[in-house]
Amino acid sequence: MIVLKAPWKERNGKLSVLKLVVFLALFAPGIWISYEWASGMLEPKPVTEAIHACGQWAVRFLLLSLLVTPLRRVAQWPKLINLRRMLGLAAFGYAFVHFCLYILDQKFALLHVASEIALRFYLTIGFVALLGLGALAATSTDAMIKRLGAKRWNQLHKLIYFIAALAIFHFYLQSKVDVSEPVLMMGLYFILMIYRGLQKRGWPAWGVAIGAAVAAPIATALLEATWYALVRHIDFWRVLGENIDFDNDFRPAIYVAAAGFALAIVHFARNWKPAGFSAIFSGAK
């Protein structure tokens, strides 16, 4: 007999306020989208707007799940790891609803849906990402960890990095004209991947935090300029220059820089010693 444990409880059965708050918050976007649909705020194309909104939230929750490990380390907050599974399942849930709404939009013509997935590249990679998320969701339980073994389970779940990149690229391709939000999502992804890469190379914790904060916005600006140059034939240097022109609206790279330095500030704040900076720069934690 399978006994299901409430997701807002600790392993010892006690209530976790943090997990309960996050669990309830995961439903908020879906409730808001439903309210917008019911009140006519998504007109004239409610299904299309709901498809896009659910897809965006799937990517956001996917990035939040990837944020858990770096934030747990820089904030020295071990219990954050308990949120990773919940966030990953939420990402799959919103992605699945995103797909179901697409089927609804195609009037349940499943053969047509299958042909569109096979023939349209952005749908193909989106569907591959969905299948990947589904596989990770299905193997996310403690029972599956035991069945697969910790080593094989960890290897399988490292696919999340590739799946996240596919999901954001799918977001890119369907955005077509304005790719500001997909660029921002990819920039945040850069922070998380650069952080992991530098840490794996043995950089000290302060170097990892600063390195990710500096490198990610540069990569984001280069990506945005390259995308517009190749897809919309807008001058590469013009787009790149707009990233440092503060008279206009901020480009995604600026927000990525702010997020990266916020993570670095958390690290330094948690490692601050009244005696000075010697303890901060003494090595990685």
N, C-alpha and C positions, 0 to 999 in steps of 0.2 A: 504493500500500500504506500502510495506517494503522499507525503505530508508537505503541503506548501506553507512556507513561512511568510508572514506579512513583510513586504519590502521595507517597511518603516521600523523594523525591529533589528536589534543587534543580534549577533550569533548566540548570545546568552539569553535571548528572549526579551530583553528589556527594550523599552521604547527609546528610539533615537530621534530627538527633536530635529536634528539636522536632516536625517533621511526623510522624515515625515514632511518637512517643509519643502524639500527638493521634489519629493514624489508628487505633492499637490501642485507645485509650480510647473511640472512637466505637462500637466493637462491644460494649463492656462492658455497657451497659444491655440490649441484645438477648440477650446470653448469660445475664444474670441473670434476665430474664423467662422465658427458655426453661428455666432451672434451676428456677425457682419453679413453672412449669407441670408439668414432669416429676416434681417431688417432691411435688406435691399442695398446694402452698402457696397456689394460686389458687382452690382449691375454695371454694364449690360451683359457681361459674360461671367456670371458667378462661378461656374464650374472651372473655367480657365483661371480665374483669379485664385480660387481655392487650391487648384493644382500647384500654382506657383508658390503660394504661401506655405503649403505643407512641405514642398521641396526645400524651400529656404530654411524652414525650421529643422528639417532633417539634417541639413548641412551644419547648422548652428549647434545642434546637440551633438553631432559627430565631433566637431571641434572642441566642444566643452568636455567630451569624454577624453579627448587627447590631452586636454589641459590639466586633467586631474594629477597625473604623475609629476610634471614639472612644478605645479603649484604646491603639491604636497611636500615636495622637497624644499622649495625656497621659503615656504611659509612654515615649515616644520610642523605640519598638521597631518599626522599619520591617518586620522580617521577619514580624510577626504577620499582615500582609496575605496571606501565603501560605496561611493557614489558612481564609480566608473561603470559598473555593470548596468545600473539604473539608467544612466545617460545614454549608454550604447543601445539599450533596448528601446529607449524613447526615439533615438535616431532611426532605428529600423521601423518603429511604429509609424512615424510620420512619413518615412519613405514609402512604406507599404500603402498608406492612405493616398499618398501622392500618385502611386501607380494605379490604385483602384479608381481614383477620380479620373485618371486619363482614360481608363476603360469606359467609364460612364460617359465621358466626353465623346468617345467614339461609338456611343450607343450600343455597347456590349458586342460589337462585331469583332469577336476574338481572332478570327483569321486575318482580318484587316490589321488588328493590333500587332499580331505576330509578324506580318509582312512589314509593317512600319518599323518595328524593332530591328528586323533583319536588314532593312534597306537604308534607314536613316542612322548615320553614325552617332549622333548625339543621343539617340534613343538606345542604341546598342550599348554604349558605355554606361548609360544610366541604368539599364537593365542588369548589366554585369555587376555594377555596384550594389544594386538591390539584392541580387542573388548572394553576393559576398556578405552583405549585412545579415541576410537571412541565415546563412551558414554559421556566422559568429553568434547570432542570437540563439540559435538552436543548440549550440554547444557552450552556452554561457553558464550553465548550472554547475553546482558543486558535483553532482553525480557524473556529468560529462567530463569534468576535470579528472575525476578518479578513473573513469573508463578509458580516457585517452592517455592519461599519464601527464604529469606536469610539464615535462619537456615537450612532448608533441602538442599539447594544448597551447603552450606559449608560442611555439612555432606557427601554429595555425592562426592564432590571434594577432600575430605580427602583420598579417595581411591587412589589418585595419589601416595601416599607413598608405598602402596602395589603393585601398577602397576609398579612403577619404580623398585622395588626389583625383580619382576617377569621378567621384561625386561632384567635386568642385569644378572639374573640367566640363562635366555635363551641364552644370549651372552656367558656365562661361558660354558654351555653344548655343544654349537656348535663349540667353540674354540678348544676343545679336547686336543691338545698337549701343546701349549703355551698359558697360561691364564693370561699373564702379564697385558694386557689391561683390561680384565674383572676384575681382582683383583684391578687395579687402579680405575676403575669406581665404584666398590663396596666400596673402601676406601673413595672416594669422597662422596659417598652416606652416609657412616658412619659419616663423618663430619657434613653433613646437618641434619641427624637424631639425632645425639648426641647433636648438638646445640639446636635443638627444644626441645629435652627431658629435658636438663638442664634448659632451659629457662622456661619451663612449671613448673618445680619444684621450681621456684622462685630464682634461683641463680642470683647473680649480673652479670651485663653485662661482666665485665672483667673476672669473673670466668667461664662464659659460653664460652667465646672465648678461654681461655687457656685450659679449660677442653676438648673441642672438639678437639683442636690442639694436645693434649697429648694422649687422649684415642683412636682417630680414627686410627693413624698409628699402635698402638699396636694391635688393633682389626684386622687391615689389614694384619699385619705380621702373626698373629695367624691363620687367615682364609687361607692365602696362604699356610702356612706350613701344615695345616690340609688337605687342598684339595690335595696337592701333596702326602701326606702320604696315604690318603684313595684311591685316584684314580690311582696314578702312582707308589705307593709303594716306594716312596723316603723318606728317613729318615726325620722325623719331625724336629728334632733338627738341622739337617744339613741345611734345608731350612730356619729355623728360624735364625740360625747363620749367614746366608748370608745377612740378613737384616742389620747387623751391621758390615759387612766386606766391608770396603770402597775401598779395592784394586780391587774388581770386579765391574761390572756394578751395578748401583743403582737398588734396588728392588722397586716395586710399593709403599711399605710403606714409603720410603724416600720421594717420590714425594707427597704422601698424607700428610706427616708431613710438607713439604714445603708449601702446599696449606693451611693447617690448621693454620700454624703460619703466613702466609700472611694475612689471615682473621683477626687474632688476632692483627697483626701490624696495620691494617687499623683501628681497633677499638681504639687502644691506640693513634694513630696519630690524629684521629678525636676528642678524648677526652683530648688531651694534653693541659695542662695549664702552662704557664710560671712560675707560682708560685710553681709548683711541682706536685707530684703525688696524692696529697690528693683528688683532684676532680675526678680523675680516679677511685679511690677505694671507693668513697663515696656511690656508689650504681648503680643500673641498669638504663639505659635509654631505 
